[in-house]
Amino acid sequence: MFRFLIFISLLPNFVFGQKEHSKIYTQAITEYIKAVSAKDKVTLDTLFVGPMDKDVDENIREIELPKEILKTKISKLTQEEGDRKAKYHKTFVFVNIVGIISKERAEFMFITFIVEKGPVKAAWFPKHNSHFDFNYDTKKKEFVFEKQRFEYTYSNKYTEKK
């Protein structure tokens, strides 16, 4: 079973408190898990979220994520912990999240990689970029999922487009 490693690069405009950011990141990860499970036909067991290092982004450690989303365990890691995990897995999926949050919109891009550990080093194969857009509903006072799209701009053994 695949283990998933998500490295979050936070690039949001901090117009809301950390609680609101935690909620929208949880929504984005939920949509990602649903979409990838359907599209790639995989069952996710764990998402490793990171890097939780202060030098990457001081606010990232303040983002609170649930311990589980859609029966998928969520585990926060520092960069060092993530590097150690990569050494022990023959194959795993690595996802980098870039989020931009404003008062009206939240946009997330998940860059998905397949990582294979070879005899000498690990090989990183980009698979796809997936985009998830949310609009802020002033009546509900929350972000509402708008749309998603997948881009297969890469060419390798793991992509649909070769």
N, CA, C and O of each residue as an XYZ file, in Angstrom:
648
protein
N       0.845     -1.168      0.000
C       0.000      0.000      0.000
C       0.901      1.245      0.000
O       1.924      1.287      0.684
N       0.508      2.229     -0.761
C       1.305      3.450     -0.841
C       1.241      4.243      0.456
O       0.199      4.282      1.111
N       2.312      4.855      0.817
C       2.337      5.851      1.887
C       2.490      7.186      1.188
O       3.235      7.287      0.213
N       1.822      8.181      1.650
C       1.844      9.477      0.989
C       2.577     10.488      1.854
O       2.381     10.553      3.068
N       3.409     11.260      1.214
C       4.192     12.282      1.889
C       3.857     13.612      1.249
O       4.146     13.834      0.073
N       3.259     14.479      2.005
C       2.877     15.789      1.476
C       3.768     16.834      2.105
O       3.848     16.964      3.326
N       4.419     17.559      1.262
C       5.196     18.684      1.744
C       4.426     19.939      1.410
O       4.196     20.242      0.240
N       4.024     20.678      2.443
C       3.194     21.860      2.241
C       4.091     23.090      2.177
O       4.839     23.389      3.108
N       3.999     23.776      1.080
C       4.665     25.069      0.956
C       3.563     26.103      1.069
O       2.758     26.278      0.154
N       3.538     26.768      2.172
C       2.465     27.741      2.392
C       2.837     29.076      1.765
O       3.860     29.674      2.098
N       1.992     29.527      0.857
C       2.172     30.834      0.252
C       0.910     31.669      0.394
O       0.618     32.486     -0.479
N       0.141     31.484      1.489
C      -1.129     32.195      1.566
C      -0.967     33.629      2.014
O       0.016     33.998      2.656
N      -1.949     34.424      1.661
C      -2.058     35.764      2.214
C      -2.803     35.584      3.522
O      -3.982     35.228      3.509
N      -2.150     35.819      4.653
C      -2.780     35.524      5.929
C      -3.779     36.603      6.309
O      -3.478     37.510      7.085
N      -4.989     36.485      5.739
C      -6.066     37.416      6.023
C      -7.025     36.825      7.045
O      -7.849     37.552      7.600
N      -6.939     35.536      7.304
C      -7.757     34.864      8.287
C      -6.843     34.344      9.370
O      -5.623     34.339      9.203
N      -7.411     33.907     10.480
C      -6.629     33.303     11.543
C      -6.209     31.901     11.173
O      -6.639     31.361     10.154
N      -5.369     31.313     12.002
C      -4.876     29.963     11.722
C      -6.001     28.939     11.721
O      -5.923     27.948     10.996
N      -7.049     29.156     12.519
C      -8.160     28.208     12.547
C      -8.825     28.117     11.172
O      -9.150     27.023     10.710
N      -9.028     29.263     10.521
C      -9.625     29.265      9.195
C      -8.695     28.612      8.174
O      -9.147     27.891      7.285
N      -7.392     28.868      8.307
C      -6.429     28.231      7.404
C      -6.422     26.725      7.601
O      -6.352     25.972      6.630
N      -6.494     26.285      8.839
C      -6.537     24.853      9.114
C      -7.751     24.225      8.453
O      -7.662     23.140      7.879
N      -8.889     24.909      8.533
C     -10.125     24.374      7.958
C     -10.030     24.262      6.435
O     -10.415     23.236      5.874
N      -9.531     25.286      5.765
C      -9.470     25.248      4.302
C      -8.401     24.260      3.829
O      -8.590     23.610      2.801
N      -7.287     24.130      4.551
C      -6.298     23.110      4.186
C      -6.895     21.713      4.344
O      -6.640     20.831      3.524
N      -7.685     21.512      5.393
C      -8.351     20.229      5.590
C      -9.313     19.950      4.443
O      -9.367     18.829      3.938
N     -10.073     20.964      4.027
C     -10.988     20.810      2.893
C     -10.215     20.454      1.620
O     -10.633     19.572      0.870
N      -9.102     21.129      1.374
C      -8.313     20.870      0.165
C      -7.740     19.455      0.188
O      -7.779     18.758     -0.826
N      -7.216     19.030      1.315
C      -6.661     17.677      1.425
C      -7.770     16.639      1.237
O      -7.551     15.598      0.618
N      -8.955     16.924      1.769
C     -10.104     16.026      1.592
C     -10.431     15.866      0.109
O     -10.610     14.747     -0.372
N     -10.509     16.974     -0.608
C     -10.808     16.914     -2.048
C      -9.706     16.183     -2.802
O      -9.986     15.427     -3.732
N      -8.449     16.405     -2.404
C      -7.326     15.714     -3.041
C      -7.439     14.195     -2.843
O      -7.293     13.431     -3.798
N      -7.698     13.764     -1.611
C      -7.805     12.332     -1.326
C      -8.926     11.709     -2.151
O      -8.746     10.639     -2.733
N     -10.077     12.368     -2.206
C     -11.201     11.844     -3.000
C     -10.836     11.754     -4.479
O     -11.089     10.737     -5.125
N     -10.245     12.812     -5.009
C      -9.933     12.856     -6.441
C      -8.869     11.838     -6.822
O      -9.019     11.134     -7.821
N      -7.803     11.748     -6.045
C      -6.719     10.821     -6.370
C      -7.173      9.377     -6.182
O      -6.775      8.500     -6.949
N      -7.996      9.123     -5.177
C      -8.515      7.766     -4.984
C      -9.324      7.330     -6.199
O      -9.222      6.186     -6.641
N     -10.127      8.241     -6.736
C     -10.946      7.911     -7.909
C     -10.105      7.862     -9.176
O     -10.238      6.931     -9.970
N      -9.247      8.847     -9.374
C      -8.479      8.967    -10.621
C      -7.377      7.912    -10.725
O      -7.236      7.253    -11.756
N      -6.596      7.757     -9.650
C      -5.451      6.837     -9.671
C      -5.794      5.444     -9.169
O      -4.951      4.547     -9.203
N      -7.022      5.253     -8.704
C      -7.486      3.954     -8.206
C      -6.575      3.397     -7.112
O      -6.208      2.222     -7.139
N      -6.209      4.259     -6.140
C      -5.402      3.832     -5.003
C      -6.150      4.141     -3.714
O      -6.944      5.079     -3.642
N      -5.878      3.330     -2.702
C      -6.418      3.580     -1.375
C      -5.296      4.181     -0.547
O      -4.253      3.555     -0.360
N      -5.498      5.353     -0.067
C      -4.484      6.034      0.721
C      -4.572      5.569      2.162
O      -5.664      5.514      2.727
N      -3.439      5.234      2.765
C      -3.483      4.871      4.169
C      -2.928      5.974      5.063
O      -3.417      6.164      6.176
N      -1.908      6.709      4.594
C      -1.302      7.760      5.411
C      -0.850      8.919      4.538
O      -0.307      8.722      3.451
N      -1.081     10.122      5.025
C      -0.515     11.329      4.419
C       0.493     11.886      5.407
O       0.148     12.200      6.546
N       1.735     12.009      4.973
C       2.745     12.643      5.800
C       2.811     14.104      5.368
O       3.157     14.403      4.224
N       2.484     15.002      6.271
C       2.387     16.424      5.966
C       3.608     17.141      6.513
O       3.972     16.950      7.674
N       4.232     17.949      5.703
C       5.406     18.674      6.161
C       5.881     19.618      5.086
O       5.154     19.804      4.110
N       7.008     20.208      5.185
C       7.866     20.136      6.356
C       7.367     21.074      7.459
O       6.941     22.198      7.196
N       7.429     20.593      8.665
C       6.983     21.376      9.812
C       8.160     22.121     10.441
O       8.237     22.271     11.660
N       9.060     22.578      9.602
C      10.245     23.292     10.067
C       9.982     24.786     10.120
O       9.382     25.351      9.205
N      10.430     25.421     11.185
C      10.216     26.854     11.383
C      10.872     27.685     10.286
O      10.354     28.738      9.914
N      12.014     27.219      9.761
C      12.713     27.999      8.740
C      12.017     27.953      7.380
O      12.336     28.765      6.512
N      11.072     27.025      7.166
C      10.310     26.978      5.925
C       9.203     28.018      5.967
O       9.060     28.817      5.041
N       8.423     28.012      7.033
C       7.336     28.967      7.213
C       6.964     28.964      8.689
O       6.579     27.926      9.229
N       7.074     30.098      9.337
C       6.801     30.165     10.775
C       5.362     29.816     11.108
O       5.094     29.351     12.215
N       4.425     30.025     10.189
C       3.011     29.795     10.471
C       2.555     28.358     10.238
O       1.467     27.982     10.673
N       3.363     27.555      9.564
C       2.908     26.210      9.200
C       2.657     25.328     10.413
O       1.752     24.493     10.387
N       3.427     25.493     11.460
C       3.214     24.657     12.645
C       1.914     25.009     13.360
O       1.416     24.229     14.171
N       1.371     26.174     13.059
C       0.113     26.596     13.669
C      -1.099     25.981     12.972
O      -2.192     25.953     13.537
N      -0.910     25.489     11.751
C      -2.008     24.849     11.028
C      -2.331     23.540     11.751
O      -1.463     22.684     11.922
N      -3.572     23.399     12.167
C      -4.004     22.178     12.841
C      -4.786     21.323     11.859
O      -5.768     21.768     11.264
N      -4.338     20.112     11.704
C      -5.020     19.166     10.827
C      -5.557     18.029     11.675
O      -4.961     17.677     12.693
N      -6.681     17.448     11.264
C      -7.202     16.300     12.019
C      -6.251     15.117     11.926
O      -5.410     15.052     11.030
N      -6.391     14.192     12.849
C      -5.546     12.993     12.841
C      -5.902     12.067     11.685
O      -5.105     11.214     11.294
N      -7.106     12.242     11.141
C      -7.554     11.387     10.054
C      -8.521     12.157      9.169
O      -9.374     12.896      9.660
N      -8.381     11.980      7.855
C      -9.298     12.558      6.869
C      -9.703     11.423      5.934
O      -8.846     10.788      5.319
N     -10.997     11.168      5.826
C     -11.525     10.096      4.965
C     -10.801      8.764      5.187
O     -10.391      8.104      4.232
N     -10.653      8.383      6.442
C      -9.998      7.128      6.848
C      -8.523      7.070      6.449
O      -7.933      5.990      6.392
N      -7.935      8.224      6.176
C      -6.509      8.331      5.859
C      -5.825      9.040      7.015
O      -6.201     10.155      7.374
N      -4.824      8.397      7.598
C      -4.105      9.001      8.722
C      -3.329     10.217      8.237
O      -2.788     10.220      7.131
N      -3.280     11.254      9.075
C      -2.536     12.469      8.777
C      -1.416     12.580      9.799
O      -1.669     12.531     11.003
N      -0.185     12.729      9.334
C       0.972     12.807     10.217
C       1.861     13.970      9.791
O       2.313     14.024      8.648
N       2.111     14.904     10.715
C       2.999     16.037     10.426
C       4.453     15.618     10.644
O       4.776     14.914     11.602
N       5.319     16.066      9.736
C       6.739     15.730      9.820
C       7.608     16.952      9.564
O       7.209     17.871      8.849
N       8.791     16.956     10.149
C       9.798     17.940      9.768
C      10.473     17.435      8.500
O      10.254     16.292      8.100
N      11.284     18.261      7.870
C      12.010     17.845      6.670
C      12.918     16.663      6.984
O      12.997     15.715      6.203
N      13.596     16.714      8.112
C      14.502     15.630      8.500
C      13.747     14.313      8.688
O      14.209     13.260      8.248
N      12.579     14.374      9.345
C      11.773     13.163      9.529
C      11.300     12.614      8.178
O      11.279     11.401      7.970
N      10.925     13.508      7.268
C      10.503     13.093      5.936
C      11.621     12.425      5.162
O      11.402     11.418      4.489
N      12.825     12.984      5.253
C      13.982     12.387      4.579
C      14.274     10.984      5.115
O      14.605     10.077      4.351
N      14.149     10.813      6.437
C      14.372      9.490      7.026
C      13.333      8.479      6.557
O      13.667      7.330      6.270
N      12.068      8.907      6.478
C      11.006      8.004      6.006
C      11.275      7.561      4.568
O      11.037      6.405      4.217
N      11.771      8.482      3.735
C      12.036      8.163      2.330
C      13.089      7.068      2.189
O      13.056      6.306      1.223
N      14.007      6.980      3.119
C      15.064      5.966      3.057
C      14.535      4.552      3.284
O      15.158      3.582      2.852
N      13.379      4.427      3.966
C      12.878      3.110      4.339
C      11.748      2.601      3.462
O      11.302      1.466      3.634
N      11.274      3.414      2.526
C      10.193      2.991      1.634
C      10.744      2.733      0.245
O      11.446      3.577     -0.312
N      10.433      1.576     -0.317
C      10.901      1.260     -1.668
C      10.222      2.178     -2.685
O      10.882      2.730     -3.565
N       8.908      2.338     -2.561
C       8.139      3.221     -3.437
C       7.119      3.960     -2.594
O       6.448      3.357     -1.756
N       6.999      5.244     -2.808
C       5.962      6.004     -2.139
C       5.609      7.228     -2.964
O       6.313      7.589     -3.907
N       4.507      7.855     -2.592
C       4.039      9.044     -3.297
C       4.351     10.262     -2.446
O       4.124     10.269     -1.236
N       4.863     11.266     -3.083
C       5.254     12.530     -2.448
C       4.406     13.624     -3.083
O       4.339     13.719     -4.309
N       3.763     14.443     -2.273
C       2.930     15.515     -2.810
C       3.316     16.818     -2.157
O       3.419     16.914     -0.934
N       3.527     17.817     -2.984
C       3.843     19.148     -2.503
C       2.593     20.015     -2.705
O       2.060     20.078     -3.814
N       2.127     20.673     -1.658
C       0.933     21.521     -1.749
C       1.353     22.980     -1.723
O       2.128     23.408     -0.868
N       0.825     23.731     -2.677
C       1.003     25.172     -2.677
C      -0.389     25.770     -2.522
O      -1.269     25.514     -3.343
N      -0.592     26.560     -1.481
C      -1.906     27.157     -1.245
C      -1.840     28.669     -1.244
O      -0.936     29.266     -0.659
N      -2.806     29.278     -1.902
C      -2.946     30.736     -1.899
C      -4.350     31.031     -1.404
O      -5.334     30.599     -2.004
N      -4.437     31.767     -0.307
C      -5.726     32.033      0.327
C      -5.945     33.533      0.418
O      -5.079     34.271      0.887
N      -7.111     33.976     -0.034
C      -7.509     35.379      0.118
C      -8.903     35.401      0.728
O      -9.442     34.351      1.075
N      -9.483     36.566      0.861
C     -10.823     36.675      1.445
C     -11.878     36.005      0.576
O     -12.830     35.421      1.093
N     -11.713     36.086     -0.748
C     -12.733     35.579     -1.671
C     -12.467     34.186     -2.209
O     -13.403     33.469     -2.560
N     -11.177     33.786     -2.279
C     -10.818     32.527     -2.932
C      -9.710     31.807     -2.177
O      -8.936     32.402     -1.427
N      -9.670     30.527     -2.406
C      -8.542     29.714     -1.949
C      -8.212     28.776     -3.100
O      -9.087     28.093     -3.633
N      -6.949     28.753     -3.471
C      -6.502     27.905     -4.571
C      -5.343     27.038     -4.083
O      -4.426     27.515     -3.414
N      -5.408     25.768     -4.430
C      -4.373     24.827     -4.022
C      -3.891     24.055     -5.238
O      -4.680     23.671     -6.101
N      -2.598     23.837     -5.294
C      -2.026     22.979     -6.321
C      -1.255     21.879     -5.598
O      -0.395     22.156     -4.762
N      -1.569     20.645     -5.927
C      -0.886     19.479     -5.392
C      -0.008     18.927     -6.511
O      -0.521     18.520     -7.554
N       1.294     18.909     -6.310
C       2.224     18.359     -7.279
C       2.582     16.951     -6.779
O       3.184     16.799     -5.716
N       2.210     15.939     -7.546
C       2.348     14.553     -7.105
C       3.549     13.902     -7.771
O       3.713     13.973     -8.989
N       4.387     13.264     -6.958
C       5.572     12.548     -7.427
C       5.498     11.102     -6.963
O       4.978     10.819     -5.884
N       6.016     10.183     -7.775
C       6.241      8.805     -7.366
C       7.737      8.707     -7.094
O       8.555      9.082     -7.935
N       8.084      8.207     -5.928
C       9.483      8.098     -5.538
C       9.833      6.617     -5.449
O       9.180      5.857     -4.735
N      10.869      6.217     -6.181
C      11.355      4.838     -6.148
C      12.765      4.827     -5.595
O      13.627      5.577     -6.053
N      12.997      3.984     -4.618
C      14.325      3.836     -4.040
C      15.075      2.774     -4.836
O      14.663      1.616     -4.890
N      16.173      3.182     -5.447
C      16.999      2.253     -6.209
C      18.206      1.833     -5.399
O      18.358      2.241     -4.247
N      19.070      1.016     -5.996
C      20.258      0.564     -5.281
C      21.198      1.711     -4.900
O      21.886      1.633     -3.882
N      21.231      2.764     -5.702
C      22.162      3.862     -5.439
C      21.457      5.067     -4.821
O      21.941      5.624     -3.835
N      20.320      5.478     -5.386
C      19.622      6.659     -4.891
C      18.136      6.567     -5.216
O      17.685      5.658     -5.913
N      17.401      7.520     -4.697
C      15.960      7.574     -4.972
C      15.720      8.331     -6.275
O      16.381      9.334     -6.548
N      14.772      7.847     -7.079
C      14.389      8.517     -8.326
C      13.004      9.124     -8.129
O      12.094      8.468     -7.623
N      12.857     10.372     -8.530
C      11.599     11.099     -8.363
C      10.945     11.262     -9.727
O      11.522     11.869    -10.629
N       9.743     10.722     -9.879
C       8.997     10.815    -11.128
C       7.760     11.683    -10.904
O       6.855     11.273    -10.177
N       7.697     12.879    -11.511
C       6.468     13.674    -11.365
C       5.327     12.995    -12.115
O       5.508     12.525    -13.238
N       4.158     12.948    -11.494
C       3.019     12.286    -12.116
C       2.018     13.294    -12.663
O       1.708     13.280    -13.854
N       1.519     14.158    -11.809
C       0.549     15.158    -12.264
C       0.477     16.315    -11.281
O       0.916     16.223    -10.135
N      -0.091     17.402    -11.773
C      -0.436     18.541    -10.927
C      -1.954     18.537    -10.834
O      -2.640     18.411    -11.849
N      -2.474     18.672     -9.641
C      -3.924     18.759     -9.495
C      -4.257     20.070     -8.794
O      -3.609     20.466     -7.825
N      -5.278     20.723     -9.311
C      -5.682     22.045     -8.819
C      -7.063     21.943     -8.188
O      -7.954     21.279     -8.717
N      -7.229     22.612     -7.046
C      -8.500     22.629     -6.339
C      -8.812     24.074     -5.987
O      -8.031     24.745     -5.313
N      -9.969     24.549     -6.455
C     -10.375     25.935     -6.242
C     -11.599     25.997     -5.341
O     -12.528     25.198     -5.462
N     -11.574     26.962     -4.439
C     -12.669     27.191     -3.504
C     -13.057     28.667     -3.569
O     -12.199     29.533     -3.741
N     -14.349     28.950     -3.432
C     -14.846     30.317     -3.326
C     -15.415     30.520     -1.932
O     -15.953     29.593     -1.328
N     -15.290     31.746     -1.427
C     -15.845     32.036     -0.112
C     -17.321     32.384     -0.256
O     -17.677     33.314     -0.981
N     -18.175     31.641      0.431
C     -19.618     31.870      0.421
C     -19.949     32.755      1.618
O     -19.841     32.328      2.768
N     -20.352     33.994      1.337
C     -20.618     34.946      2.426
C     -21.851     34.564      3.239
O     -21.945     34.923      4.412
N     -22.792     33.848      2.644
C     -23.985     33.412      3.386
C     -23.639     32.285      4.357
O     -24.054     32.302      5.516
N     -22.878     31.313      3.875
C     -22.478     30.188      4.723
C     -21.300     30.547      5.628
O     -21.049     29.881      6.632
N     -20.578     31.616      5.254
C     -19.379     32.071      5.965
C     -18.304     30.981      6.010
O     -17.696     30.714      7.047
N     -18.096     30.364      4.840
C     -17.056     29.355      4.710
C     -16.689     29.199      3.241
O     -17.408     29.646      2.347
N     -15.548     28.552      3.019
C     -15.136     28.250      1.649
C     -15.919     27.062      1.133
O     -16.176     26.105      1.864
N     -16.298     27.132     -0.139
C     -17.060     26.078     -0.790
C     -16.253     25.606     -1.998
O     -15.763     26.410     -2.791
N     -16.127     24.286     -2.120
C     -15.393     23.694     -3.239
C     -16.057     24.084     -4.548
O     -17.270     23.951     -4.710
N     -15.237     24.572     -5.487
C     -15.748     25.006     -6.782
C     -15.426     24.000     -7.881
O     -16.326     23.480     -8.542
N     -14.113     23.727     -8.074
C     -13.737     22.833     -9.173
C     -12.342     22.272     -8.952
O     -11.574     22.748     -8.115
N     -12.046     21.239     -9.736
C     -10.715     20.619     -9.728
C     -10.312     20.325    -11.156
O     -11.154     20.205    -12.045
N      -9.022     20.212    -11.361
C      -8.536     19.782    -12.662
C      -7.162     19.149    -12.487
O      -6.397     19.516    -11.595
N      -6.870     18.200    -13.352
C      -5.579     17.518    -13.345
C      -4.825     17.918    -14.599
O      -5.407     18.014    -15.679
N      -3.533     18.150    -14.453
C      -2.652     18.441    -15.590
C      -1.601     17.343    -15.667
O      -0.903     17.070    -14.691
N      -1.494     16.724    -16.821
C      -0.476     15.709    -17.052
C       0.566     16.308    -17.999
O       0.572     16.039    -19.200
N       1.429     17.114    -17.428
C       2.429     17.801    -18.237
C       3.758     17.053    -18.278
O       4.718     17.508    -18.900
N       3.804     15.912    -17.613
C       5.052     15.171    -17.511
C       5.022     13.952    -18.418
O       3.953     13.498    -18.827
N       6.175     13.436    -18.723
C       6.287     12.260    -19.560
C       7.242     11.274    -18.896
O       8.457     11.472    -18.901
N       6.681     10.211    -18.326
C       7.483      9.149    -17.732
C       6.599      7.925    -17.533
O       5.434      7.936    -17.930
N       7.125      6.889    -16.933
C       6.383      5.630    -16.830
C       5.163      5.716    -15.922
O       4.349      4.793    -15.932
N       4.997      6.767    -15.148
C       3.867      6.882    -14.243
C       2.758      7.807    -14.741
O       1.730      7.943    -14.077
N       2.941      8.424    -15.858
C       1.954      9.372    -16.341
C       1.050      8.767    -17.401
O       1.409      7.802    -18.076
N      -0.128      9.356    -17.530
C      -1.040      8.919    -18.576
C      -0.535      9.400    -19.936
O      -0.723      8.733    -20.953
N       0.100     10.556    -19.936
C       0.609     11.173    -21.160
C       2.071     10.791    -21.307
O       2.879     11.121    -20.439
N       2.427     10.114    -22.367
C       3.822      9.695    -22.552
C       4.423     10.318    -23.783
O       5.589     10.075    -24.092
